[in-house]
Amino acid sequence: MGGAVRDLLLGRRPTDLDYAALDPEKAAEEAKRRLGGSLFPLDPERGHYRLALRGRTLDFTPLEGRLEEDLLRRDYRLNALLWRQGAVFGLLGVEEDLRRHLLVPVREENLYEDHLRSLRGVRLAATLGFGLPQRTREALARHARFLQAHPEALPARERVKEELARLLLSPKAAYGLRLLERVGLLGVYLPELVLLVGLEQGGVHHLPAWDHTLSAVHHLLWLWPEAPLEARLATLFHDVGKPLTRRFDPEVGRFRFLGHAEVGAEIARASLTWLRFPKDTVERAAGLVRRHMDRLPEERKALRRFFLRRQDLLPDLVYLMAADRLATRGVETEAWEVLGRYEEALKDPLPQRPLLSGEEVMALLGLREGPEVGRALKALLEAQAEGRVGTKEEARAFLLYWRGGREAQASGTPDHPH
């Protein structure tokens, strides 16, 4: 029933199946006997059980009252579908919804039975590629205003996070984000980004900051359809620091946003942490936001060193930088230069570890364990990336030269000649 039947009618393969039964526990146990998997209660007092199979979940809930009454408690007509004895049952109007690819609530008051339903509606529109007719948008907007006035009614952050992640991971993420803004839910769930709406930028930016952000998200997925969640989150937040750093510069005659990448990284970290995204996801997204304004050096050795120092953010950073440029006017060609130079510079893979171990470095340079060993290993790895060092013998010679240069610098004498 529900979304699984909807997906089947749309030619999609459902992974999560919902069943309504007079005795859900017995039905779940019978399914386990036939299919295997792991059965556990979600809410035994309400009669909710889940059977987890490989790559699929089956949820069992009580069939309460007549079928029509059960369907009338659902969120959207497309989710109020039931497969029984080889026939599909639905509410009046659902055939038109399927034909016209529209999302319509069963009843507006149902949105208030579970306050996540308005956000889910926007997510469904994005993931299914469906439109929201005017009456749906108005209903969602009223619910958004209710949530703004009653923050105590907000759904659990973990549930919000899951819906936002699914929206961003859809091919039409930019469309879903636009809907989120248009119905007022952006201010409910991502208030930091509302300040971008209507924010004029000037310079190469022909679009206000929010429109530019949506364009960047669109171009990211155009360039890289399989972009991971962290890259999508970083693109969404890449300019979130601009409202706080906007200052008019009389020397150039326009507003500038100096430091917005650093400020934006901290805002992104706070927002995503609040939404309970995993720590690794938060840190990677914040790191991408912080580095998205970095400029690629011209010289090849320096470019290899540049990518080595940001290796943990690749390739996400390169695609973010390219998408950011494609969302502007006049510097679009830089996007292809960024991607081309990345591909050219990494024809030879970057080194993953120094040719010498920490113990070997300590023995060679007479060092004790400490920060200086780490600096030596870092310098060696960069020399490998630049192509200056390729063997252990060359690594030893490089480090001896490197130590001599540091000692000379410390004593104030000239460095050794190259």
N, C-alpha and C positions, 0 to 999 in steps of 0.2 A: 504494500500500500504506500501512499504518499509519494515521495521523491523517486523511489525506485520505479514505480509504474510510470511516472512522468518521463523518466529517462528512457524507458523502453519505448514509449510512444514517440519519443524524439529521435529514436535510433541510436541511443547511447547505451553503453553497458554499465549498469549500476554496480557499485561495490558494496553499498550498505542497503540492506533490505529490512523493512519494518513489517511486522505481522501483528494483527489484532486477533486475539483468541479469547474464548470464554474462560479457558484455564491456561493462561500464558506460561506458567511454570511447567505444566504437563506438556504443552506444545514445544517448549524449549528443550525439555528432556528428550522428547521423541525426535526432534531435529538432531540433537547431539548423538543419539543412538544410530541415526541413519548416516550422518555426515562426519561425525567426529568433532574435533575442535575443543575449545575450552569454554565451559559454561559458568557464568557467575552472575549474581544478582546485582542489578543497578539500583533498584529501590524495591526491596521485597514487600514492604508495607503497601506500596501502590501496585505491586504486581508487575514490575518492570525487570526483564531479564535479558541478558546478552549472550549470544553464542559467537565466539571469535574463531574464525577459520583463517586459513592462510590467505591474506590479502582481502578479506571480506568479513563483515560483521552482520549478524542477524539479530534484530531487536524484537522482543515480544512484549506486548502491552495488552491490558484487558480490553475487550470489546464491550464498551459501556453503552447500554441503551440500543436504540435502533441505529442502523447504518448511517442514515442521513444525519442524525444527531451527532454522531461521531465525526462525520465529515465537516459539519458546521463548526466544529471546535478548532479546525485547522487554521493555518495562517493565510495561505494563498490558495486560490482555486486550483492552481496547477499542482499543489501538494495535497489537495483533497480528492485523491483518486484511490480507488480500491479495486483490486483484482480478486474476483471470487467466482469459482467454478467456471473458469474460462471466459468470463465477461468482465469488462471494465465499467465501474460505476463512478460517477462524478456529479458535481453540482451543475445546475443550469448555468450556461455561459462558458464552461471550460473548453468546449469544442472550439468556440471562437477564439479563446485565449491561445489555444494550440495553433490554430490556423494563422492568426495574426501575430504570433510570438509576443504576447503581452502578459504582464504580471499584474494580477488584480487581487486584492485581499478578499477573503471570504466575507468578513465583516470588519469594519474599522475597529470596533471594540475589541476584536481578538488581538490586535496589536498590543493592547494593554494587559493581556493575560500573561504574556512573556515579552518583556521590554526589549529583548534582542531581535524581535521579529522585524522591526523596521530596518535595522542594519542588515539582517539576513535578506530582506527584499532587494536591497541594493546589490548585495553580493550575488544573489541569484541572477539579477539582471545582467551583471557583468559576466558571470561564468556561463550562463546560457545564451548570452547575446540577445536578450529580450528587452523590449521597451517598457517604459512605465507610462501608462496613459495619464492624462491630467488628473483624474480623480484619485489615482494611486499616489501621484506626487503630492497632491494636497493632503491626503491622509497621512503620508509619511512626514510631511512638513509639520502637521499639527502634532504628531507624536514627538518629533524632534523638539518642538517648543515645550511640550510637556516635560521631556527629559531635562531640558535646560532649566526649567523652573523647579524640577524635583530631582536633584542629583542623587538623592537617596534611593531612587527607583532604578538607577543604572544597573545593568547586568554585571555579573562577575567579570573581572578583568580578563580572566583566562578564556572565557567564552568570547569576549570582544576580540581578543588577540587572534583566536582561531578564525573568526569571520574575516577580519582584516587581512590575515595571511592568505586565506583562500581567494579573496578579492584580488590581492596583488599578484597572486600566482596565475590568474586567469589571463588569457591572451588579450582581453579587452579591459585590462586594469585601468588604463587612462579614462576610458568611458565610465567605469564604475566609480572612480574618484571624482569625476565631474558630477555624476549623479549625487554622490555623497555631499558635495558642496551645495548643489542646487536645492536639495530638500532640507538642508540645515543640519545634517548629521555630522558634517566635518567639524563643526564647532562643538559637538557633543563628545566626539571620540578622539579628535586630533586638533584640539583648540590652538596648538602652536602654529598650525599651518594656515589658519583662518587669516592671520595677519598678512599673508602673501596675496590674498584676493584683492585685486585692484591696485596693488603696489606697483607704481611706474618705476622703471629702471633706467631707461635711456641708454646711450652708447650703442653697443651692438645688439642690445635687447629691444626688439620691436614689440615684444609682448610683455604685459604685466607679469609680475613674479609667479603668480599661481598658474596662469596660462602657460608660461614658460616651463614650469615644473611638469605640467601635464604633457606638454610637447616632448620634454626630455624622457618621461616615462614611456611615451609612445615610441620614440626613436630607439630607446634602449631595447625594447622588445622587437622592434623591426630589425635591428642589427643582430640581436642575440635572443631569439625566441625562447631558448632554454635557460635564460638568465636565472640564477638562484634567488631565493628570497632576500638575502642580504644585499645584493646589487639593486634589487627593486626598492627596498626600504631606503637605501642610501640615495637613490635617485629622487625618491619622494621627498627626502629631507635635505637634499644637498644645498638648498638656498634658504633653509628655515632661519638662518642667522641674519638674513638681510634686514628685516624690519628693525632689529636692535642696533645695527651698524650703519644705517643709512645717514649719510652726512653730505651736505652740499659742499662741493669743492669749487671755489671761485676761480681757481687757476685753470680748470678744464671746463667750467661752466655747466656742470651737471652733478647729479648725486653720485656718490661712490659708496662702496660697501666694504671698506678695508677691514680685514679680519673676520669676514662673515663665515669663512670655512671653519675656523677654530671655534667661534661662538656656536655655529650650527652643529658642530660635532657634540658639544656638551648638551645642547637642547635635545638632539636626537637620542643621546645616551639616556637622558632623564625620561623622555617620553616613552621610549621603547622598554626601559626598565619598569616604568609604571604599568605598562601594558603586559608585563610578565613574559616578555620574549626571553628566550634562553640567553644566558650571559655571553656565550660565544657569538651568537647572532648580533647582539647589541654592540659588542666591541668591534666586530668586523664592519658593521654598518657605520658606526661612529668614525672608525678609522678611514673609511672611504670618503665620508663627508669632509673630514679634516684635510684629506690629500687631493680633493678633486680640482683644486686650483693650481696645483703644482705644474710648473712648466718643464717640458722635455728639453734637456740640453741638446746642443747641436752635434757635438763631437761624439763619435761612436763609443769610445771607451767610457766617457762620462755617461752616455745613455745606458750602457750596460750596467754601470754602477748605480744609476738611478733606479733601474728596474730591480736590481739585486736588493737594494735597501727597502723596496716596497714589494718584495716577492710574495709576502703573505697576503697581499691585497690583489694579486693578479689572478685571472685577467679582468676581474670586476672593475678595477680602477680605470683601465684603458677604455672599456666600453662606456663607463660613466662619463669620462672626459669627452669621448666622441659624441655621445648622446647630448651632452650639455651644449656642445658646439653646433650640432644640427638643429637645436632648438633656438638658435639665434639667427641673425641676418648679417651677411657680409663676411663671416668667418667659417662658413660651413665647410669650406675646403680643408680647414685645419682638422676636421674630424677624420678625413681619409688619410691625412698626413700622420696623425697620431696612430691610427690602426696600422698603416703601412710601415712606419718606423718601428713599431712594436714587433710586427711580424719579422722584419728584416733583422732587428737586433737580437731576436731570440731564435734565429735559425740554428745557432749553436746554443744548446740548453744552458741555463745558468747553473753554476756549481751549487750543489746542495750541502756540501760540507768542506771544511779546509782539508788540504792534502796532509797536514800534520795534526796530530792529536794534541790536546792540552798538555799531556805529560811530555810529549816530544818537544813542544815549544819551551816548557819550563827547563828541560835538560839542556836544550840548545842555547838558550839565552840566560841561563842561571837565575831563573825567576822562581819565586815562591807563589803558591796559589793565591790569586787575587785579581783585581780589576785589570792589571797590566797584561795578564795572560789573555783575557777576553779581548782587549784592544788589539793585541798581536794577531789573534785568530781572525778578528774582523778585517784587519788590514790585509791579511793573507787571502781571505775569501774574496775581497774586492779585487786584489791583484789577479786572482784566478779568473774572475768575471771579465776583467779588462783584457785578458789574454796574455798578460805579462809573465804568468807563472803557469807551467803545465806539468811539471814533474816534482818529485820530492826534493831532488837536488836543487832545482830552481827555487823551491819554496824555502829551503834552508838559506840559500844565498840571499834571497829577498829579505828574510827576517833579520839576518845579520846586518844588512844594509839599513833596514828600517830602524833597528835598534841604534845604529850609529847616528842616523839622522835625528832621532829623539834625544840622544845624549848631547849631540852638538847643539840642538835647539835649547836644551836645558842649561847648558853652560854659556850660551850666547855666542858660540863660535859658528862659522859658516858650516852648512851641511856638506856632507861628502859630495864630491862631483858625481853626476849620474854615470 
